[in-house]
Amino acid sequence: DLNIDPGTVIKMGDGSGSGYRGSIYVLGDTELGTGKLIADGEEDNKIIFTSYRDDEYGGDTNGDGEETSPAPGDWGTICSYTDGNVFDNLIVRYGKNAFYVFNSSPQITNNLLEYSANYGIRFYNGLNLNPLIESNTIRENRYGVYYNDYSPISVALNNNNIYNNSQYGVYNKRASGIINAQQNWWGDASGPKHSSNPGGLGDRVSDGVDFIPWLDGLVQ
């Protein structure tokens, strides 16, 4: 297992091209066993995953002054392939995705996930996922949360702030199962945009997302 201490700043690059170069993979092995990543920060001492161009955290790592600025997609993603991973009190920004969850059930709580080129959290290939997704702020990504394949069946996300994502706050690609997305803040007291909520001014949600009831203010 790998434990990351509160206050640690990890900067990455090389998110160019296809796939997830410049990423962190948490994998299992038939001989070495199942690996776990325990990134357990603190409310006032968070763990940071960001671009090597991001001078806001850890200073001017690439030594170029103000010549370059961070951008979505500067690095890859944090990939969870095993159960038992803990991601708590993190700031994850400027990746292709913040998290890619493949057939596993991590704890993703109390995090700020922002400025991803694609997804704040992407779930893929898992019928029996049971992750803990609570008390996160997921903003300024293309999609806040994206469910692919058959993963939505047992996934719930509650008490999160999901807003200012350019395409969808929550997208259920299959829509054959219902995502429990109740009790979230969508960026407006009127709730998310959906045909069943024509007055909603918050982030858009797809079909197959149960967003009622929603919160009328930010989760603190």
C-alpha positions in Angstrom: 0.0 0.0 0.0 1.0 3.6 -0.6 0.1 6.3 2.0 0.4 10.0 1.0 0.7 12.5 3.8 -1.5 15.6 4.2 0.0 18.6 2.6 1.8 16.7 -0.1 1.9 18.4 -3.5 2.2 16.1 -6.6 2.7 17.7 -10.0 2.5 15.8 -13.3 2.7 16.4 -17.0 2.7 14.6 -20.3 -1.1 14.2 -20.7 -0.7 14.6 -24.5 -1.9 12.0 -26.9 -4.4 9.2 -26.5 -4.7 7.1 -23.4 -3.7 8.2 -19.9 0.0 9.0 -20.0 1.2 11.0 -17.0 -1.3 9.1 -14.7 -1.3 7.3 -11.4 -2.5 3.6 -11.6 -3.6 1.7 -8.5 -3.5 -2.0 -9.7 -3.7 -5.5 -8.3 -1.1 -8.3 -9.0 -1.6 -12.1 -8.8 1.8 -12.4 -7.0 2.1 -9.2 -5.1 -1.5 -8.9 -4.1 -3.9 -5.9 -4.3 -2.4 -2.5 -4.0 -4.2 0.4 -2.2 -3.6 4.2 -2.4 -4.5 5.9 0.8 -4.5 9.7 0.1 -6.1 11.0 3.3 -5.6 14.7 3.6 -7.0 17.1 6.2 -9.5 19.9 5.9 -6.9 22.6 6.4 -4.0 20.6 4.9 -5.1 19.0 1.7 -3.2 16.8 -0.7 -2.7 18.3 -4.1 -2.6 16.6 -7.5 -2.1 19.1 -10.3 -0.2 20.2 -13.4 3.5 20.9 -13.4 2.6 24.3 -14.8 0.4 25.2 -11.8 2.3 27.8 -9.8 -0.6 28.2 -7.3 0.5 25.0 -5.4 4.2 24.2 -4.8 5.6 27.2 -6.5 7.1 27.6 -10.0 8.0 23.9 -10.5 9.0 24.3 -14.2 11.0 27.5 -13.6 9.5 29.6 -16.3 7.9 32.4 -14.3 4.7 33.4 -15.9 5.5 32.2 -19.4 3.1 29.2 -19.2 -0.2 28.5 -17.4 -1.9 25.3 -16.4 -4.6 23.9 -18.7 -7.1 21.0 -18.6 -5.5 17.9 -19.9 -1.9 18.8 -18.8 -1.6 15.3 -17.1 -3.6 12.1 -17.1 -5.8 10.8 -14.3 -5.8 8.9 -11.0 -6.9 5.3 -12.0 -8.5 3.1 -9.4 -8.5 -0.6 -10.4 -8.7 -2.0 -6.8 -11.0 -1.8 -3.8 -10.0 0.0 -0.6 -8.5 3.1 -2.1 -9.1 6.3 -0.1 -9.2 9.8 -1.6 -10.2 12.2 1.1 -9.5 16.0 1.3 -7.7 16.3 -2.0 -7.5 19.0 -4.6 -7.3 17.4 -8.1 -7.1 19.8 -11.1 -6.0 20.1 -14.7 -5.9 16.4 -15.6 -7.7 14.6 -18.4 -9.9 13.3 -15.6 -9.6 13.6 -11.9 -10.6 10.0 -11.3 -11.0 7.0 -13.5 -12.8 4.2 -11.6 -12.5 0.8 -13.2 -14.6 -2.0 -11.6 -13.7 -0.9 -8.1 -15.3 0.9 -5.1 -13.0 3.7 -3.7 -13.9 6.3 -1.1 -14.0 9.7 -2.8 -14.9 12.2 -0.2 -14.4 15.9 0.7 -12.4 16.7 -2.5 -12.3 19.5 -4.9 -12.2 18.2 -8.5 -11.8 20.9 -11.1 -10.6 21.9 -14.5 -10.5 18.4 -16.0 -10.5 18.2 -19.8 -13.0 15.3 -19.7 -14.5 14.0 -16.5 -14.3 14.8 -12.8 -15.1 11.1 -12.1 -15.6 8.4 -14.8 -16.9 5.0 -13.8 -16.4 2.1 -16.2 -17.0 -1.6 -16.4 -18.5 -2.7 -13.1 -21.9 -4.2 -12.2 -21.3 -4.2 -8.4 -19.7 -0.9 -7.7 -20.3 0.5 -4.3 -18.1 3.5 -4.0 -18.6 6.3 -1.4 -19.0 9.6 -3.3 -19.9 12.3 -0.8 -19.1 15.9 0.2 -17.1 16.7 -3.0 -17.1 19.8 -5.1 -17.0 18.8 -8.7 -16.9 21.9 -11.0 -15.4 23.4 -14.2 -15.0 20.0 -15.9 -16.5 18.9 -19.2 -18.6 16.3 -17.4 -18.9 16.2 -13.6 -19.6 12.5 -13.3 -19.8 10.1 -16.2 -21.1 6.5 -16.0 -20.2 4.2 -18.8 -21.1 0.6 -19.6 -23.3 -1.1 -16.9 -21.8 0.7 -13.9 -24.7 2.8 -12.7 -26.7 0.0 -11.1 -25.3 0.3 -7.6 -23.6 3.7 -7.6 -24.8 6.6 -5.6 -23.5 10.2 -5.1 -25.1 12.4 -2.5 -24.3 15.7 -0.7 -22.0 16.9 -3.4 -21.6 20.3 -5.1 -21.8 19.6 -8.8 -21.9 22.8 -10.9 -20.4 24.8 -13.7 -19.5 21.7 -15.7 -19.8 22.5 -19.4 -21.7 19.5 -20.7 -23.3 17.6 -17.9 -23.2 17.5 -14.2 -24.0 13.8 -14.2 -24.3 11.7 -17.4 -25.6 8.1 -17.5 -24.6 6.6 -20.8 -26.6 3.4 -20.5 -29.7 4.7 -18.7 -30.7 1.1 -18.1 -30.2 1.6 -14.4 -30.9 4.7 -12.2 -28.1 6.7 -10.6 -28.9 7.9 -7.1 -27.9 11.5 -7.3 -30.2 12.9 -4.7 -29.4 15.7 -2.2 -26.8 17.4 -4.4 -26.3 21.1 -5.1 -26.4 21.7 -8.9 -25.4 25.4 -9.0 -28.9 26.9 -8.6 -31.8 26.5 -6.2 -34.1 25.6 -9.1 -32.2 22.3 -9.5 -30.5 20.7 -12.5 -31.5 21.1 -16.2 -33.6 18.1 -17.3 -36.8 17.7 -19.3 -38.6 16.6 -16.1 -37.5 19.9 -14.4 -38.0 22.5 -17.1 -37.3 25.4 -14.7 -33.9 24.0 -13.7 -31.0 26.4 -14.1 -28.2 24.2 -12.6 -26.0 21.7 -14.4 -27.6 19.5 -16.9 -28.3 15.8 -16.1 -29.1 13.0 -18.5 -31.9 10.5 -18.4 -31.4 7.7 -15.8 -30.4 10.1 -13.0 -32.6 10.4 -9.9 -31.9 14.0 -8.8 -35.0 14.6 -6.6 -34.8 16.0 -4.0 -31.9 18.4 -4.5 -30.2 20.9 -2.2 -31.0 24.6 -2.4 -27.5 25.7 -1.3 -23.8 24.7 -1.3 -22.6 21.8 0.8 -20.2 23.3 3.3 
